[in-house]
Amino acid sequence: MSKIYFYGGAFNPFTIAHQQIIDNLINELTDDDILHIGITSHDYKTYEFDKNFRLEIVKSYMNSKYIKKFNWEVSFQDERTWNYLHKIYDNDKIIALIFIS
């Protein structure tokens, strides 16, 4: 059965620690699993880097290492995590949701 792994954060900046978390997680994924990376951007916070730049940096990293190795998605997360994930994934497809921190 497939599982959805969620890793969210500002990635401001995208660091080696973020990369290591993703790289270590890869060993846990099967062909049916999905890794969803949500880039947060809130009006009440000040960010060092623009949200579009942060999104492109994370996408570039994923494309450079994992373009065809498993299912993954990188997108903006502009609301609460639970609501956000329910909008993206059909409730019938969510078998297990695993948050990475």
C-alpha positions as CSV (number, residue, x, y, z in Angstrom):
1,M,0.0,0.0,0.0
2,S,1.3,3.4,-0.8
3,K,2.1,6.0,1.8
4,I,2.3,9.8,1.5
5,Y,5.3,11.3,3.2
6,F,5.1,15.1,3.8
7,Y,8.1,17.3,4.5
8,G,7.1,21.0,4.9
9,G,9.1,24.0,5.8
10,A,10.2,27.5,4.8
11,F,13.5,26.2,3.3
12,N,14.8,29.7,3.9
13,P,17.5,28.8,3.0
14,F,17.5,25.2,1.7
15,T,20.4,23.7,3.7
16,I,22.5,20.6,3.7
17,A,20.5,19.4,6.7
18,H,17.3,19.6,4.5
19,Q,19.1,17.6,1.8
20,Q,20.2,15.0,4.2
21,I,16.7,14.5,5.6
22,I,15.4,14.0,2.1
23,D,18.3,11.7,1.1
24,N,17.9,9.5,4.2
25,L,14.1,9.3,3.7
26,I,14.6,7.9,0.1
27,N,15.7,4.6,1.6
28,E,12.2,4.2,3.2
29,L,10.2,4.9,0.0
30,T,8.7,2.2,-2.2
31,D,7.7,2.7,-5.8
32,D,4.1,3.4,-4.8
33,D,5.0,6.0,-2.1
34,I,4.8,9.7,-2.6
35,L,7.0,12.4,-1.1
36,H,5.3,15.8,-1.0
37,I,7.5,18.8,-0.1
38,G,5.5,21.9,0.9
39,I,7.2,25.3,0.8
40,T,5.6,27.6,3.4
41,S,5.1,31.3,2.9
42,H,3.1,33.4,5.4
43,D,2.3,37.1,5.2
44,Y,3.2,37.6,8.9
45,K,6.8,36.3,8.4
46,T,9.8,37.9,6.8
47,Y,11.9,35.6,4.6
48,E,15.4,36.0,3.4
49,F,14.6,34.6,0.0
50,D,11.5,35.0,-2.2
51,K,9.1,32.0,-2.2
52,N,9.5,31.4,-5.9
53,F,13.3,31.2,-5.5
54,R,12.9,28.8,-2.6
55,L,10.6,26.6,-4.6
56,E,12.9,26.5,-7.6
57,I,15.9,25.6,-5.4
58,V,14.1,22.6,-3.9
59,K,12.8,21.5,-7.2
60,S,16.2,21.8,-8.8
61,Y,17.7,19.6,-6.0
62,M,15.0,17.0,-6.5
63,N,15.3,17.0,-10.3
64,S,19.1,16.7,-10.1
65,K,19.0,13.6,-7.9
66,Y,15.6,12.0,-8.0
67,I,13.8,12.9,-11.2
68,K,12.6,9.4,-12.0
69,K,13.4,7.4,-8.9
70,F,10.0,7.8,-7.1
71,N,6.9,9.9,-7.0
72,W,7.5,13.4,-5.5
73,E,6.0,16.8,-5.7
74,V,7.2,20.2,-4.6
75,S,4.7,23.1,-4.3
76,F,3.7,26.1,-2.2
77,Q,1.9,25.5,1.1
78,D,0.0,28.6,1.9
79,E,-2.3,27.2,4.5
80,R,-2.5,24.8,7.4
81,T,-0.8,21.5,6.6
82,W,-3.8,19.2,7.2
83,N,-6.2,21.3,5.1
84,Y,-3.5,21.7,2.4
85,L,-2.9,17.9,2.1
86,H,-6.6,17.1,1.9
87,K,-7.0,19.6,-1.0
88,I,-4.1,17.9,-2.9
89,Y,-4.9,14.3,-2.3
90,D,-8.2,12.4,-2.6
91,N,-9.1,11.1,0.9
92,D,-9.6,7.6,-0.5
93,K,-5.9,7.6,-1.6
94,I,-4.5,8.5,1.8
95,I,-3.5,5.3,3.5
96,A,-0.9,6.6,5.8
97,L,0.4,10.2,6.1
98,I,3.8,10.5,7.6
99,F,5.2,13.9,8.7
100,I,8.9,14.5,8.5
101,S,10.5,17.0,10.9
